[in-house]
Amino acid sequence: MPRFLVERRLREVAQRLHSLRDELAVTDEQGGQLSDEAADNQLRALVSETPLADHEFREAQRHADAWARRRAEIVETIRRLEVRQDELLDRLGSS
């Protein structure tokens, strides 16, 4: 692969990594709030023992679980891009 293509792909990967790391920071901020909300709703559901409180807890927990899945996706994508970046850097260094 020509050097200019490797450099271009390396820039693209670096930009994507930067974007994903920003997204991860925002996601982590939101995750703390969602986890706290789910824990609060769980406590309310246990204390009040009402169907509404239980529903609110389950809904908050679904949001927290969705956040956790999204976070895991972002982390995995970052990991794969870092591997790709290393491969491109190796190609760049060997050319």
Secondary structure, DSSP 4 states (H G I P E B T S, - for coil): --HHHHHHHHHHHHHHHHHHHHHHHHHHHHHHHHHHHHHHHHHHHHHH--HHHHHHHHHHHHHHHHHHHHHHHHHHHHHHHHHHHHHHHHHHHH-
